[in-house]
Amino acid sequence: MPGRPSLAGRSLLVSRPAGRMGGGGSALRVCADHRGGINWLSLSPDGQRLLTGSEDGTARLWSTADGQCCALLQGHESYVTFCQLEDEAAFTCSADRTIRKWDVRTGQCLHVFRGHTSIVNRILVANNQLFSSSYDRTARAWSVDKGQVSQEFRGHRNCVLTLAYSAPWDLPGAPCAEEVGGLLVTGSTDGTAKVWQVASGCCHQTLRGHTGAVLCLVLDTPSHTAFTGSTDATIRAWDILSGEQLRVFREHQGSVICLELVNRHVYSGSADRTVKCWLADTGERVRTFAAHRHSVSALKYHAGTLFTGSGDARARAFDAQSGALQRVFRGHAFVINCIQVHEQVLYTASHDGALRLWDVRGLPCAPPPRPAAPARSRSRLFSNKVGCAAEPLPPA
């Protein structure tokens, strides 16, 4: 398999149900069918399936009902960098410069999207469009049904890492929102984020201020605000319509790797081994979650609990309001690249090649924090991040 070296043979994990329910942090099931690290994990909107994309060049579909692999998606010629699962179709992108669309029932490849000239980093499916970012310094929009490029976004001076999309109906205050076809926001290693008019491909705004690569991005569509995290250790808030920098969040001591936006609170995971919670509207730090022994590589807020994944190969559950550590999930041997939560089960995907399922029953189900500003309708949020590497750790 061309691309990165496989981790096959390094993991001694097997696919099995655990002997007990995992109330103390033990795994319900360990799924180690992949022969390379898992780079991304996606949950379908209906919650019935999971999709994993791996260094072994394959993707796998899993049932959330029993944790069993229900389809092996083969066809990529190098490692899978990212994936997104919809109810009827799965989408994967790869270092082989292509994107693939798959039928979730049969595992058949429906379309191969060709056009990028380097590694495809991220994909995003929204409003019957597929958006992609690449090391070739471009982002692209594709027709989901036809597999053809409908627009290219050129202007970044280095690779494009992260993507977010705001549909026309999410921009009620924007002039000519329908005509521009929505806005695409991209973050790059050139230190900028750009806002693009999807219909024309024109750059609407360039968001300048970071002094390092933009690694992660979340978008709050009702307020037309983008939050970007960077290797310069800051988070910045921007008005995507005017391009104005609204505020800077400065207390991290290392790269900001991942972001989560919940009820006007921003959660940021960093290479400084902490997670911080901020008021989105003021930039004030509310609390710091400090229990990690390596970079924080993944975040997921669920029912009052903040779940984190780290380069120390542990996942953790914190009370989101108090910051108290509630549980540690041990068992992975390498960095945890992605986490999901569904119906009291935590899913963690790691560079050790394993998908682990954990019982999170018994954790307090607190209500989300109260908004710091007048409540707005829940927005469609898209968060992408760049995983962090970690030295191999002995299995716990």
N, C-alpha and C positions, 0 to 999 in steps of 0.2 A: 504494500500500500504506500504510494507516495505521500509526502508530507511529513508530519511530525512522527517521531518514533512511537510505536505502540507500547502500552503498559501491560500487554498480555503476559501472563505468567507472574506478575508481581503481586497480584492480589490472591489471597487464599479464600476469599469470600465465595459462598455458594448461594444459589437461590433457594431459600427455605423460609418457612414460617418460624418465628421465634417461639420459644417455649412458654413465655408469659406475655402479659399484655403491655408491658413497656411503661407502666406508671412511673417507674423510677428512671426512665431514660433509656431503656433497652429497646432494640428494634423489633417491630412486629414481623417484618419481612426484609430480607436482603436479596436484591435482585442483581446478580453479577453476570448477566448474559453478555454484556458488551466486553470487547477485548481491547479496550482503550478507554481513556478518561472521558467522562461525560461533560461536555462543555455547556449544555443548556437543557432546561427542563421546562416544558410548557403544559398548562392545564387547559383542557377544552372548556368553552363557555358553559356547557351543560354539566361539567364536572364528572363526566363518565369516563374520560380517557386522559392519559398523560402521554407526552411525547418527549423522548430523549434524543439528543444529537451527540455523536461521539467522535473521538479521535480515530476510531477504527473505520471511519468512512460510512457508517450506517446510522440509521435512526430506528428507534423502536417505539411501538405503540403499546401502552399498558392499560389494563382495566383498573379503575380505582375501586371496583367492587371487590376484587380478590387479589390485586397486585400481580396478576399474571400477564406475561407478554402475549399480546394478541396479533402482532404483525411485525415483521422485519422489513424495513425499507432499505433496499440495496440499489445502488446505481452510481452514487458519487465516486469520483476517482481520487479523492483526498479527504481529509478530515472535515467533519461537519462543524461549523462554527456557531450556528444559531438555528433555532427552529421556532415555529409558531403553529399552534394547533387550533383549528376551528372545528365546528361541530361536524362538517361534512368533508373537510379536506385538511391535510397537513402540509406545511411548507418548511423546507429546509434550505440552508445555504451553506456553501463549502469553500474551502481553499482551492477547489478545482475550477473556480470562477463562475460557477453556475448556481442557479436556484432551481429547486424541483417542487412540483405540486403532486401530492399523493392522494389517492382515494383511501379514506380511513377504514372502509369496510373490507376492501380487497388487498390493500397494500400496493396496488398498481400505481406506477408513475404516470400521471396524466399529462404533465407538461414539463419541458426543460427550458428554463429561461436563460438564454445565452446573450452576451453582450459585454459584460464586465471583462476587463483585461487583467485583473488581479484578484486576490482573495476577496470574497464577499464577506463582510463583517457582520452585518445585521440586516434583518428584514422586518417589515411591519405591514400587516394586512389590515386595511381600513377603508370603508366606503367603496367596496368592490375594486380597490386598487391595491397593488403590491408595491411597496417602497423598499429600496435596498441601498446599502452603503458599502463602499469598497476601498481597498488600498489603492485603487487606480485614481483616487482623488475625486471621484464623482459619487453622486447619489442618482438613483433612477426610479421612475414610476413605470409600472407595467400594468397591462390589462390582465386581471386575474384569470379571465376565461380564455383569452386568446394566447397568452404567454408572450405578448409582444411589447416592446418598449414604447411607451406613450410620451415620455419626457425624460430628458437628461438635465441634471443640475450640475453645472461646471463653474468653479470659482475658488474652491478650496485649494490651498497650496500644498496640502499633504493629505494623508489618508483620512477618510470619513469614517467615524466610529459609531456614532449613536444617532437615533432618529426619533422624532415625535411628529404627530400629525394633528392638525386642528381642522375639522370639517367646516364647510360654509355655515351650517346652521349653528355651530358653536361660536360664531363670530358676529353676533347681532349688532355690535357697535362698530364694526369695521366697514368702511366704504367699499362698495363693489365686491362684497364677500363672495357673491355667487359667481361673478365673472372670473375671479382669480382661482376658483375651484378648490378653495381651502388653502391652508398654509402648511408647508413642511419645514420643520426645524432640524438642522443637522449640527453635530458637534465634531470637531476635527482635531488631529494632533498638531495642526498649525496654530492652535491657541484661540481660534475663533469659533463662534456658532453663527450660522446663517439662517435667515428666514426666507423661504422661497414661495413664490406664487406657483401653485401646482399646474394651473392651466397653461401658463406661458413659459414656465421654466426660468423666469427672471428672478434675480435676487432682490428681495424686498428690503431686507436689512442685513447688515453685518454687525454682529454683537462682539465688540472689541473691549478687552479689559483683562482677560486672563493672561498670565505669563507662562502658562504651561498647557499641555494637551487637555482638551475637554473630554473626559472619560465617561460621563454619565449625564443624563438629562431627564427631567420630568416636566410636564406641561400642565398648567392649570388653565383650562380653556375659558371658564367664565370670566376670569380676570385678565385674560390675554397675557399671562405671565409664564415665562420659562425659567426654570431653575437649573443651573449648570454646575457640575462638580469637576474639579481639575487637579492635575498634578501640582499646581501651585498652592495646594492646601486650602483653597477657598471655594465657597459656593457663591454664586452670583444670581441675582434675580433681575429679569429683564422684561420690559414691555415689548412684546413681539410686534406690535403694530408700529410703534414709534422708534424702536431700537434703543430706547433709553435704558441705561443701567439703573435699577431702582435701589439696590442695596447689596452689600457684600457681607458674607458670613465668614469670619476670619479666625476662629479659635482652633481649628485643626492644626496638627503639627506634621501631617503627612498627606499624601495624595488622597483626594476624595474619590472613592471607587464606586459607590452605589448610593442611590437616593430613593426615598419613598415619601410621598406626599399624602397626608391623611388629615382631613378636617382642619385645614389651615396650619398644620404642623408639618415641618420638614424633618425627616430622619436621614442622617448621613452616616455612612460607614466609611472608615478611613484606614489608610496604611499605618496610622498612629495607634492602631489597636483599639480604638474607641468608636462608639456610635454616639452622636449628639442629636438632640431634639431642639428645634428652633421654632419660633413663631414666624410663620411665613410672611406675615404682613409687616413685621418690624425688624426681623433679623436677630431678635433677642434669643440667646441660648436659654432653654428651659431646664435641661438636665443633660448629664453625660452618663452613658452606659459603659462601664469599664470592668471587664472581666476576661477579655480576650488575650491570648498570648501571641497573636499574629494579626496580620491585616484582616479587616472585616470585608468579606468578599460578596456577601448577599444579605438582603433585608426583606422581610415580609411582615406587615402588620396584619393581625387578625384578632378581632373580638377582644380588644383591650390588651393583647399580648404582642410584643415585638419579638419576632424570631430572627435570629442572625446566623449566618454561616461564616466561617473563618478559615484562614490559612493554617490555623492550628489543628484542622481536621475535626473540629467540634461544631455542633450547632447548639444554640442557647435560646432559652425563652426568658424574657424579661417582662415584668409588669410595666406597661408603657407609661403609666402615670407616675409611679414612684421610682422607677428605674431599678427596682430590686430584681436580682437574678433568681429565677424560679426553678429552672431545670437545666441540666447540661446533658446533651445527647452525644455519647461517645461510641465510636466504632469504626468510623472512616479512617483511612490511612494517609490521605492527601487532602489538599484544599477542597472545601465545599464551594462549588461554582454557582449553584442555584438552589432555591428552596421554594416550595409551594405548600399551601395548607388547604385541606378540603375535608369537611365533616369530621373534625376532631382527629385527623391524621396529618402529620407533618411528613412531607416528602423532601429528601435531600439528595442531590446529585453531586458526585465528587469526581475529582481527577483520578481517583483510584479505580474508576470504572463501575462503581456500584451505585445503584438507586436504593435508598433505604427508606422504609416506612416506619414511622414512630407514632405511638399512641399519645395524644396530648390531652386526653381526658383528665380531669382533676385540676387543670390550670384554671385560675379564676377567669370568668368571662365578664370583664368590666366593660362598661360602655365606652365608646371612643371619647377622646378629650373634647371638651367644649370648644367650639370655634372661637378664635380670638377676634373675629370680625363677623358682621351679619352673615347668617347662613346663606349659602348659595347651593344651587343644584349640583349634585355629584357629577364631576367631570370624567371624561374618558382620559385615563392617565396611561402613558406609555413610558416605561423605564428600561433603559438598556445600560449595561455596564461592561467594563473590561475586567475579566477575572485576574486575580493576582496569583503568582506562582508561589509555591511553598516547598521547602525541603520535605522529603518523605519522612513520615512519622511512623513509629511502630504501632500496630493495631492496639487499641485500648482493650 
